[in-house]
Amino acid sequence: MLQLVINSLLLGIGLAMDAFSVSIANGVIEPRMRKGRMYKIAGVYAVFQMMMPLIGWLLVTTIEQIFASFRLLIPWIALFLLMFIGGKMIIEGIRDRKKGDKKEEDKSEPVKLTFGVLILQGIATSIDALSVGFTISEYSFLQAFASSLIIGIVTLVICLIGLIFGKKIGNRFSSIATIIGGVILILIGVEVFVKIIYSL
């Protein structure tokens, strides 16, 4: 049991790094984010990080051949989603900067992360966790659930830290926060793609 907890903690930290980076980007573009919203955002990432290993475990223990084929699509899905969201943010940030001067921008409401974009981010940052299904395939369902739960809790904590850090950055660079956030997401998309391709 102790080995399961240690392995799950290490897996959680490793898997949460992409969500951590995206949390920083979200904090940057929304520096006045309230605590309740921070818990909601981090909670979405945590739920996805918890569910993906369980789904992977289920697929490995039932339809392993189909899942093995699907694994090849995982890096492309993650890359597309994060580059799409990041590119959209950069375009919006450039457009907003062209509309008015800096004073007008500072008085305007900060860009807010929509629920739809949040879900896409949750999928993009956790889809590589499907592969954890191979790692925990010998676990019973209860063991797989416990491992996934630990991964989710670790993700929640790490993402809250990322949001706090991102908010501090966002307060300093509020005039170009959306552009910075978009660039971060694109870089994460490329990093996730390379990392998953290398692991296949």
N, C-alpha and C positions, 0 to 999 in steps of 0.2 A: 504493500500500500504506500509506504514511504517513497519507494522508487517511482510509483505512478505519479505521486504529487510532485516530486522533483522534476521528472520528465515533463509533466504538464506545465509547470511553472516556466521551465526553459523554453518549451514550445510556445507558450503564451507570449513571452518576451520577444522571441524571434518573429512570430507572426504579427505582433502588434506594432512593429516598427513602421510599416506602411500606413496604418491607421493613425499612428502618432504623428507622422509627417503631414498627413492630410488634416489632422486636428490643428496643427500649427497654422496651416494655410487658412483654415476656417476662422481661427482666432485672429489672424492678420486682417481678413476682410471684414470682420465684425468685432471690433475691439470693445464695443459696449455691450457685449453679450452678457445676459443675466445668468445666474447660477442654475436656475431651472432649465434653461435652454442648453447650457453646457452639459448637464446630466442627460438630457434627452439625446443630444448628438452623440456623446460618448456611449450612451446606452444602446443606440442603434448599431454602432460599430461592434460593441461587445456581443450583442445578440447574433449578428452575422458571423463573428469570429467563433462563437459557440456552436452555431448551427452547422457551419460548413464542415468541420471535422466529423460531426455526427452523420451528416448526409454522405460524406466520403466513406465513413465506416460502413454505412448501410449499403452503399453501392458496391464496395469491395466485397462484402460478405454475401451479396446476392447476385450481382451482374458484373463481375470483375472485368470481363472482356470488353463490354460496352464502355465501362468507366475508363479503362485503359486508353481507348480510342478518344474519348472526350477530353482526356488530359491534354492532348495536343492542342486543343482549342483554348485552354485556360489562359495562356499568356497573351493571346491575341484579343480575347475579350477584355482582360484587365487593361491592356494598352489602349484599346479603342475607347473604353469608357473614361479613363482618366485624361486622355488627350482631348476627347470631345468636351469634357467639363472644363478642363484647363484652358483650352482654346476659346471657348465661349466666354469665360471669365476675362481673359485678356482683351478680347474684342469689346466687351462691355466696358472694361476699365478705360480703354483708349477712347471709346465713344464718349464716356462721361467726362473725361478730361478735356475733350474738344468742345463740349457744350458750354462750359463756363470757366471762370478763373478760379484760382485756388480758394479764395474767400468764400465763394458761393459753394464750393465743394465741401468745405469744412463745416458749413451750416446745414448741409443736407443730411438726410437720414443715411446711415451706413447700409451697405449692401447686405442683404440677409440671405442666408442659405435656405432654399426652399426644401420642402419635404421630399419632393421627387428627386432632386439633386442629391440629397442626403442618402436616399436609398441606393442610388447609383454608385455613390462613393462607398457605401457599405459593401455592396456587391464587389466592386472593383478591388477594394483593399482586402477582402477576405476570401476571394475565389481561389487563391493559391492554397488556402487552408483545406480545400477538398482533398488535396494530396496527403494530408495528415491521416486520412482514412487508411492508407497503406501502412503507416507507422503504427496505428493502433488496431490493426485488423485482427490481432490475436486476443484483444480484450473482449470481455463479455459486454452486454449492453450497458449494465450499470457502471462498469469500469470506463467504458467509452463516454458515457454521460458525465461521470465525475471529472474525467480529463477535460472534456469540452467545457464544462462549467468553470473549471479553474482557468482555462484559456480565456473565457469570456470575462471573468473577474479581473484578470491581469490586464486585459485590453481596456476595460473600463477605467482603471486607475491610470494607465499610461496615457490614454486619450485625454483625460481630464488635465493631466500635466501638460500635454501638448497644447490644449486650448488656452490654458493660463499663459503659457509662454508666447503663443501666437498673439494673444490680446495685447501683451506688452509691446511686441514688435509693431502691431497694427496701430497702436497709439502714437508711435514715433513716425510711422510712414503712412499716415492715413490718406494722403493725397494720391498715392499709387498702390494702395493696399490690394485692390482687386487684381491688378496686373501681377503683383508679386505672388499672390495666392495662385493665380492661373499658371505662372511659370513653375511654381513648386509642384503643382499637380501633374504637369506634363513631365517634369523630371522624374517624379515618382513613377509615372506610367512607364517610362523607358526603363527605370531601374527594376521594376517588378517584372517587366517583359524579359530583360536579360537574365535576371535571377531565376525565373521559372524555366526559361529555355535551357539554361546551364544545368539545372537540376534534373531535366528529363533524360 
